[in-house]
Structure formats: C-alpha cells, structure tokens
Amino acid sequence: MLTRLIADEFVLCAYSVRVGRRRGQVSGGAGGGWLVGVLCDRQIRERIRIEPFEGAVKRPGRISYGVSSYGYDVRVGTRFKIFTASTRSGDVAIVDPKAFNDDMMVEVDVGHKPEGQQYVIIPPNSFALCETVEVLQVPRDVLAICVGKSTYARCGLIVNVTPLEPEWRGKVTLEISNTTPLPARVYANEGIAQLVFLQADQVCDTSYADKGGKYQDQGGLTLPRVD
C-alpha cells in the first residue's frame, strides 16, 4: 500500500510540474527549472520498446493488459517461484538479501496447463517471484514506475517492483505478496501491473547501462543479487 501511495504522489507531482511549466510557473534546480512529463499512449507506442506490444482492447473475463491512456499494463508469465518457510534441504530458513537461498523457493511453471487453468496459488502471508511476458527497453531520458493492478489490490495482493531506470533492458521480475490469511490465486498471461513512464527534461549523466547494472538484460525471473 505504501508503494502504491508513493507512486501515486510521484505521478501527481510530475503532472503538476508539467502544468506549471505551461503556465510559466516552474521552479526547480540551478538550471532555471525542470520538467517531468508522463508519456501518453501514442508516445509509449513511439518511444518505448515493448515486445510483444498489445493494444487497448477489451478482453472479457480476463484481467486487462496492454497500452492505456497514460501507461502500459504488463502481463505476468507462466513461471513462478513461491516462497516457503520449509526449505527443501531441511536447513533453518533465513531470508538474507545478500545471500538469498533458492532452497526456500518452490518453482512452478503453468505454461503446460490448458488456458483457463494457468494460475498459481500463493499461500497466506507469503509471496511469489515471477516475470513479465513482455521484454522492455527504457530510453535514456525516461524512468518507469510500476504499480499493481487494482483488481488484485482489492483482493489483498500487492505487486512490488523498483523503478525501471534509464536504459534498463529485459523482462521485469515482479514480487507479488499475499497479505491475506487465505490462499490467493494469480492468473498467468493476464494483467498484473501498470507501468507509468516519466520523461525527464534533461538526459541523465549516467544510465543503468552505463554503470553495468546487475539486472541488465535479465531474460526472466531473477533472484536478488549483490555486487
């Protein structure tokens, strides 16, 4: 919930800055002002590389995905790693971001199941890591913010992703938390989160590609790493 509120505030602030610029009321850094704009559907098609790219089409019975007025709703893929407190090796489970152990994850791929049965169950008060169907490439002057779909949020499922930095490339690794005391179902190949693309007034000095980010060009679900 906190992540969602921060993202909403950031987008609102960005919109306010653009409106202020149009009215000649922008104030900002030492350079005499700054501007952050939210890309619309047409700009997303033209500027953001998303493969496969889906249009704004109504899909009855499915959680929506594809381009929207000021964002893009990505789909969750068929591969999941579900967290469990009981390790496969029988060792004591400790969550350590500097030495994250795959022994605590149960891997599930529902791609072989018939359409309509491609879903996973996340245990109560647990989480799953997964990947987007889409491969993305972020331009050098754009930052992408990810927020969860309202349909899942209203069921107590929270999606968490850090911002996609300028010139980041790859499939997005998503974290889905089940905050409820009941098992929760997540549907593969359907919408899971919305990306909002913020275009800066100036190009950054150092992009994610320039610094050789550890999650660059990830081909799918990737566990935490520390350089």
C-alpha positions, -999 to 999 in steps of 0.1 A, spaced: 0 0 0 29 24 9 45 17 -25 12 25 -43 8 58 -24 43 69 -31 39 61 -68 6 80 -70 21 110 -53 51 110 -77 28 108 -108 6 136 -94 37 158 -87 50 151 -122 17 162 -137 16 193 -116 51 203 -127 42 200 -164 10 221 -158 31 247 -140 56 248 -169 28 256 -193 17 284 -171 53 297 -167 54 289 -130 80 262 -129 108 264 -103 134 239 -97 172 233 -99 200 256 -105 195 252 -143 165 275 -141 137 249 -139 129 213 -146 101 193 -162 88 158 -158 61 146 -181 40 114 -182 40 96 -216 6 91 -232 -5 60 -252 8 74 -286 42 83 -271 45 49 -254 40 32 -288 66 55 -304 92 57 -277 91 26 -255 102 -7 -269 78 -33 -255 77 -68 -271 50 -81 -276 31 -49 -276 -7 -51 -271 -33 -25 -279 -61 -11 -257 -86 -39 -264 -113 -51 -240 -109 -88 -232 -140 -101 -214 -132 -125 -185 -95 -116 -184 -76 -91 -162 -68 -62 -185 -34 -57 -201 -19 -36 -229 -14 1 -235 -37 25 -217 -42 63 -218 -10 71 -198 6 37 -191 11 1 -201 -4 -29 -182 21 -58 -183 12 -95 -181 26 -120 -157 43 -150 -173 38 -187 -165 69 -192 -144 68 -186 -106 90 -191 -76 68 -194 -44 83 -187 -10 81 -213 17 94 -213 52 103 -250 50 134 -255 29 139 -284 6 172 -293 24 157 -291 59 180 -263 70 168 -234 90 153 -208 67 167 -173 70 159 -145 45 191 -127 37 191 -103 7 229 -107 4 228 -145 3 193 -154 -9 189 -191 -10 168 -207 -38 162 -236 -14 134 -215 1 115 -213 -32 92 -238 -49 93 -233 -87 61 -237 -107 56 -233 -144 19 -234 -155 26 -230 -192 17 -266 -200 -18 -263 -185 -49 -256 -206 -60 -220 -210 -82 -211 -180 -62 -233 -157 -29 -213 -159 -27 -200 -124 -8 -204 -92 -18 -204 -56 2 -181 -32 0 -193 4 -14 -169 31 10 -142 42 36 -154 17 49 -141 -17 59 -152 -51 85 -140 -76 76 -141 -113 84 -124 -146 66 -103 -172 56 -117 -205 69 -85 -221 105 -76 -227 111 -38 -222 138 -13 -232 137 21 -214 150 52 -232 179 72 -216 156 101 -206 127 80 -192 121 64 -158 93 38 -154 73 35 -122 54 2 -116 21 0 -96 -1 -30 -90 -34 -37 -108 -65 -25 -88 -82 -59 -93 -55 -77 -74 -50 -49 -48 -87 -51 -39 -81 -88 -31 -51 -81 -8 -24 -89 -34 3 -63 -36 28 -61 -65 62 -45 -58 88 -35 -83 115 -8 -80 116 18 -108 129 8 -142 159 31 -147 170 48 -179 184 23 -205 174 -7 -185 165 -37 -207 149 -71 -201 119 -89 -186 108 -74 -153 110 -96 -122 79 -90 -101 72 -97 -64 36 -105 -55 27 -105 -18 -4 -122 -5 -13 -101 26 -45 -121 34 -49 -151 58 -62 -172 28 -46 -187 -2 -47 -165 -33 -49 -172 -70 -28 -154 -96 -36 -159 -133 -7 -162 -158 -8 -144 -192 -31 -118 -178 -26 -83 -165 -6 -79 -132 8 -43 -130 8 -9 -148 40 9 -159 39 47 -159 67 63 -180 81 96 -168 101 116 -193 128 140 -178 136 175 -191 172 166 -194 191 134 -202 209 118 -172 247 117 -170 248 80 -161 222 55 -171 217 19 -158 235 6 -189 265 29 -183 270 16 -148 266 -20 -159 236 -27 -136 235 -63 -123 199 -68 -136 206 -56 -171 193 -78 -199 177 -103 -175 159 -129 -196 133 -137 -169 127 -143 -132 159 -133 -114 167 -138 -77 183 -110 -56 220 -103 -62 246 -81 -45 276 -69 -64 
